[in-house]
């Protein structure tokens, strides 16, 4: 079996050189290569911005930019942009928006904004010995990242809480620092990652200075996409008789019952 031909220095090639490489490898037909050229932005300055967003860019990928009008949200009538290839989704959203706009609209409220990051590590010592000093560790870690968090704190954000948690029992000696954040009006991904990376550097030496019996080794730090404590509640209210006539086979009350059942099924069925 021959060894695969690994391409070297691909990222250093210009866009045209990458396309030429594709042509020589026979990975795309000439017609497809011309299609890639046809999707470039006519303004070279804007195209340059697109190419800087990602890596190894050879063309642009277009999706339809649609509009869904008549969304009445918290008393304000809005038109929402929707970039999606499913036309039925835009149509359904527009239809529902118009229906509810005539019956009080939608009411949305941000109830919590906590975001989560983790520093995963292994610890060979006693679990309780680590937990006994967890508050001290949290205080010192917060202090160590103050140069990073000070500006965010001025805006009402920063590190909310740091706790030590035992990880899965199937992984020996596995623990994690669970860190929650508030990021004010920012998405905060870069901020959270910077804080976690700084904590990952400081954490081992901090524990070592406490002279605990055991060895601590950081595995990785990561921003979590699972944020159950970052929530927006959206609701619409109306008498079930509003649904009369939506489906000739049933009353508005029965329609509402089935709609709620469908939502409940979606909440319980992972598929």
N, C-alpha and C positions, 0 to 999 in steps of 0.2 A: 504494500500500500504506500503510495507516494505521499510525501508531506504536503499539507496545504500551503499555498502561496500566500504568505501574510504580507499585506501592504504596509509599507513603512512611510512615516511622514505624511500621511494623508491630509492631516489638518493644516499642513503648511502649503498645500497646493491652492492655487487660485480657484475661483468658481469654475472658470472655463477649463482649467486643467483637471478638475474633478470630473466634469462632464466628459472630457476626452478619455479619462481613465475608464468611465462607465462604458463608453463606446468600444474601447479596445478589449474590455473584458467580455463584451457581448451580452451585458446584463440588461440593456435596453435597446430596442429597435430605434433606428434613425427617426422614425415618425414620433415616437415617445420623447426622444431628446428634444425635438422641435417643440413639442407641447410644453416642456419645461421652460424653454426660452420664452414662450408666449405668455407665461404667467408672471413674468417679471414686471415690476412697477415701471411705468414710463419715465418717471422722474428718478434719475440715478441717485440723487441725494436721499430720497426716501427708501429706495432699494438698499442702499448702504446701511440704513438704520435697521431694516429687516434682517440683513445678513449679520449684524452685530448682536441681535437678540439671542441667536442660537449658535451652534457650531456646525461646520461642514455644510453650510447652506448652499444648495444648488438652484433652488427655485422657491416660489411661494405656493402655499396651499390655501385655496379659497373656499370659504363657506358662505352661504347666503346670510345676509344681514336683513332681518325682518323686523317689523314693528307690530306690537300688540297694543291697540288703543283702549281707552275707556276704563283704565284701572283707577278706581276711586279708593285711595289708601289714606287713612287718617284724615279724611275730608278733602284731600287734594286729588284732582283728576290728573292722571299721568298716562303717558305713552311709553311703554317699556321696550327697549331694544332686545331682540332675541337672535342669537347666532346659533343656528341649528339646522341640520339637514332634513329634519322631520317636519314637513309642512303641516301635518295634522296636529302637531303640538302647538304651533302658532295659532292655528285656526281654533283649537279647543280653548286655549288661553284667552283669545280675543272674545270668543262666545261667552265664556264664563265671566269675564270681566264686565261685559255689557250687561249681563243678567244681574250681577250683584251691584253694579253701579246704580241700577234702578231700585235697589232694595237696601240701601244703606252703605254699600261698599265693604271694603276690608279694613280691619283694625289691627295694626301691627305694633308690637312692643318688644323692645330689647330687655330681657329679664336678667341676663348674666353674660359676662364677657371673659370668663376665665379660660386661659389656654394652657396647654400642658407640654412640658418637656421632660426628658429623662436622661440621667446618666447611669448607664448600666455598668455594674462592676461585680467582681467576685471578692469574697471575704472568707478567709479560712478560720477565723477565730469564732468565738461564741457570739451568737446572735444578740443575746441580751446585753453583752458588753458594748456592742455598737449602738443598740437602742438607748442605753443609759446615757450616752453622750450625744444623742441625736440633736437635742435642742442647742447645745453648744456648737455643734458642727454647723447647724443651720444659721445661727447668728454669725459665725465667722465667715461662712461662705457668702452670706449677704454683704458683709462688710468688704470682702475681697473683690466683689464685682461692682462696688459702688461707682468707680470711675466709668463703668459702662452704663449703669442704670440711673445715674443722677439726673440726666436730662429727661428720661422717660418719667421719673418720679415727679419732676416739676410739672408734667402734663397730667398727673393723676394715675400713672401706671407704675410698672416695676414688678419686682418679685413679690408675689403674694404669700407663698408658703413653700417650705422645703421639708420633706419628710423622707424617712428611710423605710423602704418596704422590702419584705422578703419576696423573691421572685418565685417562679414555678418550682415546685418540689422535685420535678423531674430533672432539673438542672442543678447539680451540686454546687453549693457555695454561691449561688446567684442571688444578687440583690439589685436594688435600683434606688437612686435618688429621684423622687417624684417632685418636680418643681412646677408650681402654677404661677402664671403671669397675668398681669393686666397690661394691655398695650394701647390704652386710650383709643384714639380714632385711627390707629395704624393697624395694618395686617400683622406686623411685628415679627415676621419669620426671621429676618436677618438679625434683629435685636435678640430674639430668643436663642438662636444658634450661637451668637457671640457670647452670651451669658453662660450657656451650657458648656461651651468649649473652655471658657475661663475657669469654670467650676471644676471641670474634669482635670485640669492641670493642678489646681490648688488642693483638691480633695485628698489625694493620697498622702501628700506631705503633711497635711493637717492631721490626719489620723495617725501617721507615724510619730508626730510630735507628742501625741497623747500617750505613747508607749503602751498601746493595747497589745494583747497577745494575739497575733494573727497577721496575715498578709493581705493587703488590699490592692487589687489591680483593676484599673478602669478598662472596660471593653470598648465602649463607645458612648457618645452623647448624641441625642437625636430629638428633633421637634416632632411631637406626635400630631397626626391628622385626626385622631379620635378626641374630640373635645365636647363631651356631653354636658359640660358646665358652661358652654358658650351657646346661648339659646335666644331665639326670637320666636315669640308666639304670635301667630296670625289667626284671626278669627273672622267669621262672617255670621250674622244672625238674621233669622227670619222665621216666620210661621211656616209650618210644614205645608200649609195650603198653597204656598208660593209654587210648589212643585206640581200642582195639579195641571195636567195637560202635557207635561214633559214626556210622559210615556203613556199612551192610551190604554195600555194593558193594566195599569195600576193607579191607585190614588196617590196624591202627593205624600200622604203619611207613609204608605208602603214604599214609595220611592226613597224617602228619607231613611227608612229602616234598612233597606237593602244597601243604600249608599254607605251608611255607617258600618254595616256588616262587612262590606268590601274593604273599607279602611282598616277595620280590626283584623281582617284576614291578612292584609298586607303587612300589618305590624307584627304578626306572629309567624308568618311563613317566609323563611329566608330566601325562597326562590321567587 
